[in-house]
Amino acid sequence: MRAGKPPVIFGSGSQTRDFVYVLDVVDAFIKAMESKQRCGEINIGSGKETLTTELAKILMEKFNLKNIKPVYTNPRVGNVKRSYMT
């Protein structure tokens, strides 16, 4: 998109992901390392689902791609429909 090319969306674009700000992940890692309690695995997420099409729209606005539409292609094998923390 930085080069003015449209984003490629695999599938319908209705799949969701849970995007987390990198500094929030770093903060969670630090808190886990400093904790005296040991619990094994931890999951870090925002708890908010974002549609793939919404992400494409946000990025197209950031790169000022007003007259370009996303390119939709076949979904990837094993593509997860929804992924977010609850």
C-alpha positions in Angstrom: 0.0 0.0 0.0 2.9 2.3 0.6 3.7 2.0 -3.1 0.1 2.8 -4.0 -1.0 -0.8 -4.5 -4.3 -2.1 -3.2 -4.4 -4.4 -0.2 -5.0 -8.1 -0.9 -7.7 -9.7 1.3 -7.8 -13.5 1.4 -11.5 -14.6 1.6 -14.5 -12.4 2.1 -12.8 -10.0 4.6 -15.3 -10.9 7.3 -12.7 -12.7 9.3 -11.6 -10.9 12.5 -8.4 -10.6 14.5 -7.5 -9.1 17.9 -4.8 -6.5 17.3 -2.8 -5.4 20.3 -0.6 -2.3 20.6 3.1 -3.5 20.9 3.8 -1.5 24.1 0.8 -3.2 25.8 2.3 -6.6 25.0 5.7 -5.5 26.4 3.9 -4.2 29.5 2.2 -7.6 29.9 5.5 -9.5 29.5 7.1 -7.3 32.1 4.3 -7.8 34.6 4.3 -11.6 34.0 8.1 -11.7 34.6 7.8 -9.7 37.8 4.9 -11.7 39.2 5.7 -14.2 41.9 2.8 -16.4 40.8 3.7 -19.0 38.1 0.8 -20.1 35.9 2.3 -21.3 32.7 1.0 -19.9 29.4 -0.6 -16.5 29.2 -2.7 -15.0 26.4 -2.5 -11.3 25.6 -5.2 -9.5 23.6 -7.3 -6.4 23.4 -10.7 -8.2 23.6 -11.8 -6.3 20.5 -12.5 -8.0 17.1 -11.4 -6.1 14.0 -12.7 -7.1 10.6 -10.1 -7.6 7.9 -12.0 -5.2 5.7 -12.0 -2.6 8.5 -8.2 -2.9 8.8 -7.8 -2.5 5.1 -10.0 0.6 5.2 -8.0 2.2 8.0 -4.7 1.5 6.3 -6.0 2.8 2.9 -6.9 6.0 4.7 -3.5 6.3 6.3 -1.8 5.8 2.9 -4.3 8.2 1.2 -5.5 5.5 -1.2 -9.0 7.0 -1.9 -9.7 5.6 -5.4 -8.3 2.1 -4.8 -10.4 -0.9 -3.7 -9.0 -4.0 -2.0 -8.4 -7.1 -4.1 -10.3 -10.1 -2.9 -8.8 -13.6 -3.5 -9.4 -17.1 -2.4 -9.1 -17.7 1.4 -6.0 -19.3 2.7 -6.1 -23.0 3.7 -7.0 -23.2 7.4 -7.9 -19.6 7.6 -9.5 -18.8 11.0 -12.8 -17.0 10.8 -12.7 -15.3 14.2 -9.7 -14.7 16.6 -9.9 -12.5 19.6 -9.5 -12.6 23.4 -12.6 -12.8 25.6 
